[in-house]
Amino acid sequence: MKWLYRCPACGAEYEIEPGRYLCDHCSQENRPGIPLQGVLECVWKDEPGKTDGCAACGPVDAAGASEGSACQGILLPVEAEFFPKIPVGDTPLWAPERLRESLGMPNLWLKDDTCNPSGSYKDRASWLVAAFAKKHGISEIALASTGNAASSMSCIGAAAGLRITVFLPKAAPVAKRIQVLQYGAELREVDGTYDLAFDQSIEYSRATGVLSRNTAYNPLTIEGKKTASFEIARKLGAQAATGVCLAPDHIFVPTGDGVILAGVIKGFEDLLRCGCVNRMPKFWVCQAEGSSAIVRAMQTGVFEARPSSTIADSISVDVPRNGSFVLAKLGKHESEGVMASDSEILAAQLMLSSQSGLFAEPSSACAFACFLKARKAIRPEETVVVMLTGSGLKDIAGAERALGLAK
């Protein structure tokens, strides 16, 4: 299959090669205080043949490899042999029996990406970026992060033998900083917000020529994060009458920059194009009240930069870098935005832990909190997937506060 980058805004196409990040034309509109313009999308030119298979036809890992089928290499734009030998993806989709019973939602599912090697969904993107680096003989990757992308890229980089340089706000949780250092990456602490760290990492990449893994800026970050959609469709099973896999009725996605959300949407778009599902889910954009730029833009059509303040550090961004890209995708599908307060997030975190056994960090608990707020609009028989993207052990400060243990 022929893979390339395409600009959704103007249609320009580019080779997938080192140094290519944004659309040459549309990126000229970039300026401070707005989401990135010219974000590119990975697309394929040729339709899969009858022997190509698809991600929904058998056991799948995040590289798109399917045991007993011909899925190798068709789902992602890097060949399977370049991926580091570390078990990313194929995370559990499980049924929380007590939550189902207490909420009256018998088809509630939890997509548990806390089981990835670094404890985060971000490993899906890091794995693809690392594979791209290995394919092209690149030895160093740089990025900015609120914490999870940094620890993720550091983890995958350790497995791949890559040098990783991360720009991390000093306010990032201690556990995430320790992960970065344990994995052997270079940590550059930034006295400011994620947005400042993003700018500094871009300057570093431009000055040194190293590969940038910055979220949204590198199109592969979106492409890597689509892989969870394949797993969800496969694990929900195929309809006996048609053999087509099931798409859930609703997916709740914790959202900061919008890259995980864009990836989940892209994954189901690809599955629909391949004929592996016959419809799209409804996408629920879940944001903290203190960092809600995308939900606000869904309501007004305009992005307004505001300083962020929320306990959910992993989804705390002033300017969502992938905001324009994901807003355009949301406009093509049924979607709705929900916001949760910090107190609602902490309450949801405790409920999720105590009634399911899954301890998720505040950003993930935000998705569950938003589901709790929206569930009256969902029919009990409908299938709901809540995306849980980071382990609670990565940031225990909020949990300490909710339990009355904070000093």
Residue pairs with C-beta under 8 A, 6 or more apart in sequence:
1 44
1 45
1 46
1 48
1 52
1 73
1 74
2 44
2 45
2 46
3 16
3 42
3 43
3 44
3 45
3 77
4 13
4 14
4 15
4 16
4 42
4 43
4 44
4 45
5 13
5 14
5 15
5 16
5 20
5 40
5 41
5 42
5 43
5 219
6 12
6 13
6 14
6 40
6 41
6 43
7 13
7 14
7 23
7 25
7 26
7 38
7 40
7 41
8 39
8 41
8 325
8 328
9 23
9 26
9 37
9 38
9 328
10 23
10 25
10 26
12 23
12 24
12 25
12 26
14 20
14 23
14 40
16 42
16 77
17 136
18 136
18 138
18 211
19 209
20 40
21 40
21 212
21 217
21 218
21 219
22 30
22 36
22 37
22 38
22 39
22 40
22 217
23 37
23 38
23 39
23 40
24 38
25 38
26 37
26 38
27 36
27 37
27 38
28 38
29 37
29 38
30 36
30 37
30 38
33 305
33 319
34 303
34 305
34 319
34 324
35 303
35 319
35 320
35 321
35 322
35 323
35 324
35 325
36 216
36 217
36 321
36 322
36 323
36 324
36 325
37 324
39 216
39 217
39 219
39 222
39 321
39 322
39 324
39 325
40 219
41 219
41 222
41 266
41 325
42 77
42 219
42 220
42 222
42 223
44 74
44 77
48 54
48 74
48 274
51 70
52 70
52 71
52 74
53 66
53 69
53 70
53 71
53 74
54 66
54 71
54 74
54 75
54 271
54 274
54 275
54 276
55 64
55 66
55 71
55 75
55 227
55 230
55 231
55 233
55 234
55 270
55 271
55 276
56 230
56 233
56 234
56 238
56 245
56 271
56 274
56 276
56 277
57 66
57 69
57 71
57 234
57 276
58 66
58 67
58 68
58 69
58 71
58 234
59 66
59 67
59 68
59 90
59 234
60 66
60 71
60 89
60 90
60 227
60 230
60 231
60 234
61 87
61 88
61 89
61 90
62 88
62 89
62 90
62 123
62 124
62 127
62 128
62 224
62 227
63 75
63 76
63 80
63 83
63 88
63 89
63 127
63 131
64 71
64 72
64 73
64 74
64 75
64 76
64 80
64 227
64 230
65 71
65 72
65 80
66 72
72 80
73 79
73 80
75 227
75 230
75 270
76 128
76 131
76 223
76 224
76 227
77 220
77 223
78 128
78 131
78 132
78 135
79 135
82 131
82 132
82 134
82 135
83 127
83 128
83 130
83 131
83 134
84 127
84 130
84 131
84 134
84 156
84 159
84 160
85 159
86 117
86 127
86 155
86 156
86 159
86 160
87 117
88 116
88 117
88 123
88 124
88 126
88 127
88 156
89 116
89 123
89 124
89 127
89 227
89 228
89 231
90 231
91 111
91 112
91 113
91 114
91 115
91 116
91 228
91 231
92 110
92 111
92 112
92 115
93 109
93 110
93 111
93 112
93 231
93 232
93 235
93 236
93 385
94 109
94 110
94 112
95 108
95 109
95 110
96 108
96 110
96 355
96 356
96 357
96 358
98 355
98 356
99 105
99 108
99 351
99 352
99 355
99 356
100 106
100 107
100 108
102 355
103 372
103 375
104 380
105 375
105 378
105 380
105 384
106 380
106 381
107 381
107 382
107 383
107 384
108 384
108 386
109 232
109 236
109 248
109 383
109 384
109 385
109 386
110 356
110 358
110 385
110 386
110 388
111 228
111 231
111 232
111 385
111 386
111 387
111 388
112 358
112 388
113 120
113 121
113 123
113 124
113 228
113 387
113 388
113 389
113 390
114 120
114 358
114 359
114 360
114 364
114 388
114 389
114 390
114 391
114 392
116 122
116 123
116 124
116 152
117 123
117 155
117 156
117 159
118 126
118 148
118 151
118 152
118 154
118 155
118 156
118 179
119 151
119 390
119 391
119 393
119 394
120 148
120 149
120 151
120 152
120 389
120 390
120 391
120 394
121 148
121 225
121 228
121 260
121 387
121 389
121 390
122 148
122 149
122 151
122 152
122 153
122 389
123 152
123 155
123 156
124 224
124 225
124 227
124 228
124 263
125 149
125 152
125 213
125 215
125 220
125 221
125 222
125 223
125 224
125 225
125 259
125 263
126 149
126 152
126 153
126 155
126 156
126 157
126 213
126 224
127 156
127 224
128 220
128 221
128 223
128 224
129 141
129 153
129 156
129 211
129 213
129 218
129 220
129 221
129 224
130 141
130 153
130 156
130 157
130 159
130 160
130 162
132 138
132 211
132 220
133 139
133 141
133 160
133 162
133 211
134 160
134 162
138 162
138 210
138 211
139 162
139 163
140 162
140 163
140 164
140 165
140 208
140 210
140 211
141 153
141 157
141 162
141 163
141 164
141 165
141 210
141 211
141 212
141 213
142 164
142 165
142 166
142 167
142 201
142 204
142 205
142 208
142 210
142 211
142 212
142 213
143 149
143 150
143 153
143 164
143 165
143 166
143 167
143 201
143 212
143 213
143 214
143 215
144 150
144 166
144 167
144 168
144 190
144 194
144 197
144 198
144 199
144 200
144 201
144 202
144 214
145 151
145 153
145 166
145 167
145 168
145 172
145 194
145 197
145 215
146 168
146 169
146 172
146 194
146 256
146 313
146 314
146 316
146 317
147 168
147 172
147 173
147 176
147 177
147 313
147 314
147 394
147 395
148 176
148 314
148 363
148 389
148 390
148 394
149 213
149 215
150 166
150 168
150 172
150 176
150 179
150 180
150 185
150 187
151 176
151 179
151 180
151 183
151 394
153 164
153 166
153 185
153 213
154 164
154 166
154 179
154 180
154 183
154 184
154 185
155 179
155 183
156 162
157 163
157 164
157 183
157 184
157 185
158 164
158 183
158 184
158 185
163 185
163 186
164 183
164 184
164 185
164 186
165 185
165 186
165 188
165 201
165 204
165 210
166 180
166 185
166 186
166 187
166 188
166 201
167 188
167 190
167 197
167 198
167 200
167 201
167 204
168 176
168 177
168 180
168 187
168 188
168 189
168 190
168 197
169 189
169 190
169 192
169 193
169 194
169 196
169 197
170 189
170 190
170 191
171 313
172 313
173 313
173 394
173 395
173 397
175 393
175 394
175 395
175 396
176 394
176 395
177 187
177 189
179 394
180 187
181 187
188 200
190 196
190 197
190 200
193 307
193 308
193 318
194 316
194 317
194 318
195 317
195 318
195 319
198 214
198 217
198 321
201 212
201 214
202 212
202 214
202 217
204 210
205 211
205 212
205 214
211 218
212 218
213 221
214 221
214 321
215 221
215 257
215 259
215 321
215 322
216 222
216 257
216 258
216 259
216 262
216 321
216 322
216 325
217 321
221 259
221 263
222 259
222 262
222 263
222 266
222 322
222 325
223 263
223 266
224 263
225 259
225 260
225 262
225 263
225 264
225 267
226 263
226 264
226 266
226 267
226 270
227 263
227 267
228 263
228 264
228 267
228 387
229 263
229 264
229 266
229 267
229 268
229 270
229 271
230 267
230 271
232 247
232 248
232 251
232 385
233 245
233 246
233 247
233 268
233 271
233 276
233 277
234 245
236 245
236 246
236 247
236 248
236 383
237 245
237 246
238 244
238 245
238 246
239 245
239 246
242 278
244 275
244 276
244 277
244 278
245 271
245 276
245 277
246 277
246 383
247 268
247 271
247 277
247 278
247 279
247 280
247 281
248 281
248 383
248 384
248 385
249 281
249 282
249 378
249 382
249 383
249 384
250 281
250 282
250 284
250 378
250 382
250 383
250 384
250 385
251 264
251 281
251 282
251 283
251 284
251 384
251 385
251 387
252 284
252 286
252 338
252 367
252 368
252 370
252 371
252 374
252 384
252 385
252 386
252 387
253 260
253 261
253 264
253 283
253 284
253 285
253 286
253 367
253 387
254 260
254 286
254 287
254 312
254 314
254 315
254 363
254 364
254 366
254 367
254 387
254 389
255 261
255 285
255 286
255 287
255 294
255 295
255 315
255 320
255 326
256 287
256 291
256 314
256 315
256 316
256 317
256 320
256 363
257 317
257 320
257 321
257 322
257 323
258 294
258 320
258 321
258 322
258 323
258 325
258 326
258 327
259 321
259 322
259 326
260 387
260 389
261 283
261 285
261 294
261 326
261 330
262 322
262 325
262 326
262 329
264 283
264 387
265 283
265 326
265 329
265 330
265 333
266 329
268 277
268 280
268 281
269 280
271 277
272 278
272 279
272 280
280 333
280 334
281 385
282 333
282 334
282 335
282 336
283 330
283 333
283 334
283 335
283 336
284 335
284 336
284 337
284 338
284 367
284 370
284 371
284 374
285 294
285 295
285 298
285 330
285 335
285 336
285 337
285 338
286 338
286 340
286 366
286 367
286 369
286 370
286 371
287 293
287 294
287 295
287 315
287 337
287 338
287 339
287 340
287 366
287 370
288 310
288 311
288 312
288 315
288 316
288 339
288 340
288 341
288 342
288 345
288 362
288 366
289 310
289 339
289 340
289 341
289 342
290 308
290 309
290 310
290 316
290 342
291 308
291 309
291 310
291 312
291 315
291 316
291 317
291 318
292 337
292 339
293 303
293 304
293 305
293 306
293 317
293 318
293 319
293 320
293 323
294 320
294 323
294 326
294 327
294 337
295 337
295 338
295 339
296 303
296 304
297 303
297 304
297 323
297 327
298 327
298 330
298 335
298 336
298 337
299 337
303 319
303 320
303 323
303 324
305 318
305 319
306 318
307 318
308 316
308 317
308 318
309 316
310 316
310 342
310 345
310 362
311 342
311 345
311 346
311 362
311 397
311 398
311 401
312 342
312 345
312 361
312 362
312 363
312 365
312 366
313 362
313 363
313 395
314 361
314 362
314 363
314 389
314 390
314 395
315 363
315 366
320 326
336 374
338 370
338 373
338 374
339 370
340 348
340 366
340 369
340 370
340 373
342 362
342 398
344 369
344 372
344 373
345 362
345 365
345 366
345 369
345 398
346 362
346 365
346 398
346 399
346 401
346 402
347 369
347 402
348 365
348 366
348 368
348 369
348 372
349 359
349 360
349 361
349 362
349 365
349 368
349 369
349 392
349 398
349 399
349 402
350 399
350 402
350 403
351 368
351 372
352 358
352 359
352 360
352 365
352 368
352 388
353 359
353 360
353 392
358 388
359 391
359 392
359 393
359 399
360 368
360 388
360 389
360 390
360 391
360 392
361 390
361 391
361 392
361 394
361 395
361 398
362 395
362 398
363 389
363 390
364 387
364 388
364 389
364 390
364 392
367 386
367 387
367 388
367 389
368 386
368 388
371 384
371 386
375 384
378 384
392 399
397 406
400 406
